[in-house]
Amino acid sequence: MGHWISDTGVAFDHVELKFYKNGVLLPLSISNVKGQVYPIIYVGDNAILDVAFRSFSYNAPVGYEEIMLEQTIL
């Protein structure tokens, strides 16, 4: 995928993982994701990572919302 500077998006709907660059869907997705999913971000040595999960630069795709934490009701 190379070097991404900013405005990278990821959308997950419990089945498919989609990637966006500057609000445009990339022709790269991961299908049939099953089981528990644990988001992780990795950067190499001397890297700086700025992450924002609110105040999107672009609107979320239709049907998607901000990250929601799992909660036990009972």
C-alpha positions as CSV (number, residue, x, y, z in Angstrom):
1,M,0.0,0.0,0.0
2,G,3.0,2.3,0.3
3,H,3.2,5.5,2.3
4,W,0.0,7.2,3.5
5,I,0.2,10.7,4.9
6,S,-3.3,11.6,6.0
7,D,-7.0,11.1,5.5
8,T,-7.0,7.3,5.6
9,G,-10.2,5.6,6.5
10,V,-11.2,2.1,7.6
11,A,-14.8,0.8,7.7
12,F,-15.8,-2.6,9.2
13,D,-19.3,-4.1,9.1
14,H,-18.6,-7.3,11.0
15,V,-18.0,-9.1,7.6
16,E,-15.9,-6.9,5.4
17,L,-13.0,-4.5,6.1
18,K,-12.8,-1.6,3.6
19,F,-10.1,1.0,3.2
20,Y,-10.5,4.7,2.1
21,K,-8.0,7.4,1.0
22,N,-9.2,11.0,1.0
23,G,-12.8,9.8,1.2
24,V,-12.5,7.5,-1.8
25,L,-13.0,3.7,-1.5
26,L,-9.9,1.8,-2.5
27,P,-10.1,-1.3,-4.6
28,L,-8.8,-3.3,-1.6
29,S,-11.0,-5.0,0.9
30,I,-10.8,-8.0,3.2
31,S,-13.9,-10.2,3.2
32,N,-15.3,-13.0,5.4
33,V,-13.9,-11.6,8.6
34,K,-15.1,-13.9,11.4
35,G,-14.8,-14.1,15.2
36,Q,-13.6,-11.4,17.5
37,V,-11.7,-8.5,16.0
38,Y,-9.1,-6.5,17.8
39,P,-8.2,-3.2,16.1
40,I,-4.4,-2.5,16.2
41,I,-2.2,0.3,14.8
42,Y,1.5,-0.2,14.3
43,V,4.2,2.3,13.4
44,G,7.9,1.7,12.8
45,D,10.9,3.4,14.5
46,N,10.9,7.2,14.8
47,A,7.3,7.3,13.4
48,I,4.6,9.8,14.6
49,L,1.0,8.7,14.6
50,D,-1.9,11.1,15.0
51,V,-5.2,9.3,15.3
52,A,-8.7,10.8,15.6
53,F,-11.9,8.8,15.9
54,R,-14.3,11.7,15.8
55,S,-14.6,14.9,13.8
56,F,-14.1,13.1,10.5
57,S,-12.7,14.9,7.5
58,Y,-15.1,12.9,5.3
59,N,-18.5,11.6,6.0
60,A,-18.6,8.0,7.1
61,P,-20.0,5.6,4.4
62,V,-23.8,5.0,4.5
63,G,-24.7,2.6,7.3
64,Y,-21.5,3.2,9.4
65,E,-21.0,5.1,12.6
66,E,-18.2,5.9,15.0
67,I,-16.5,3.1,17.0
68,M,-18.7,1.7,19.6
69,L,-17.4,-0.2,22.6
70,E,-18.9,-3.6,23.3
71,Q,-21.0,-3.6,26.5
72,T,-22.6,-6.4,28.5
73,I,-26.2,-5.6,29.3
74,L,-26.9,-8.5,31.7
